[in-house]
Amino acid sequence: MTMTTPRLTLAAAVLGLSALSAGAQGFTPENPECIAPANPGGGWDFTCRQVGKQLQDLGLLDQTVQVVNLAGGGGGVAYAEVVNKRNDDNDLIVAASSATSTRLAQGAFPGNTMDQVRWLASVGADYGVIAVAADSEIETLPQLLDIMKNDPRAISVAGGSAVGGWDHLKVLIAADAYGIEDVRTVKYIAFDGGGEAVTQLLAGSVQAFTGDISEAKGFVDSGDIKVIAVLAPERLEGEFSKFPTAREQGVEAVGANWRGFYAPGGMSDAAYDYWVDKIATLYASDEWKATMEANGIAPLDLQGAEFQAFVADSVNQIQTISKEIGIIR
């Protein structure tokens, strides 16, 4: 799966930020809050905590952003909470990603659609990874997929999204690219966040992990896991350049997980413009660029209406993929 990254011209970006700043005048959050729709340790948790901390460190917010972990339903519990109970909360933002658009695309949030919330901005894209425990005898992606192909029951793969979610889709895309005819035989076990999935890998309950580079990095640094494939078109830069891509191992699998935020559908225009402006200013900062580089996050610079359109396209694209591999009909 490939991603296109629309780019704003410098002039348009400056004009857009000026308009947002003007529109956001008169609003300041009293108790800023970010919901991470998973347990601590995963990508949504990372997004909330890093963005919240840097908004304050850069002086873009005077108050501390309270991070609330609200796990369940692959993000569905948080989504329902926002739509049904906090629809007009101007102080609230929620971490989102390709996992969110995947669940929406597949109708996995009962009664909920993407137009019930307001999509704020992206903060980058996180390439998918497939990893195993550091002491595993498996060293390459083809080796893992060979075992799956010959004995599907021998390998269980853990991920931080629900069955049929983005983490699940990534390993199915790899399996399909490798020639596993019925990808439904791949054993996938869902957990509430990447951190919990890696914990099960280290406990020996599963044999592989599918997630994103940012949530895997800490476990790589601690020596607990080894990344056997990055689902990027080419090797990442810097310290991530040591990890092989699936493509260079002969497996044509590419998957990037966008990261960003949505807000309650009833949020006021002033509050919406305020949050879009703050996230856009953070994204443009040298500090956020350093965070992206340190965590293997690729550029994806979209705000406001442009981000809303991007998410809509993502939902449509994932619906097509899900139908192709039999997740939905």
Secondary structure as UniProt FT lines:
FT   HELIX           10..23
FT   TURN            24..26
FT   STRAND          33..36
FT   TURN            40..41
FT   HELIX           43..57
FT   TURN            58..59
FT   STRAND          66..69
FT   HELIX           73..75
FT   HELIX           76..85
FT   TURN            87..88
FT   TURN            90..91
FT   STRAND          92..97
FT   HELIX           98..105
FT   TURN            106..107
FT   TURN            110..111
FT   HELIX           114..116
FT   STRAND          117..133
FT   TURN            134..135
FT   HELIX           141..150
FT   HELIX           152..154
FT   STRAND          156..159
FT   TURN            163..164
FT   HELIX           166..178
FT   HELIX           183..185
FT   STRAND          187..190
FT   HELIX           194..202
FT   TURN            203..204
FT   STRAND          208..212
FT   HELIX           213..221
FT   TURN            222..223
FT   STRAND          225..230
FT   HELIX           238..242
FT   HELIX           247..249
FT   STRAND          256..264
FT   TURN            265..266
FT   HELIX           269..284
FT   HELIX           286..294
FT   TURN            295..296
FT   STRAND          297..298
FT   HELIX           304..324
FT   TURN            325..326
//
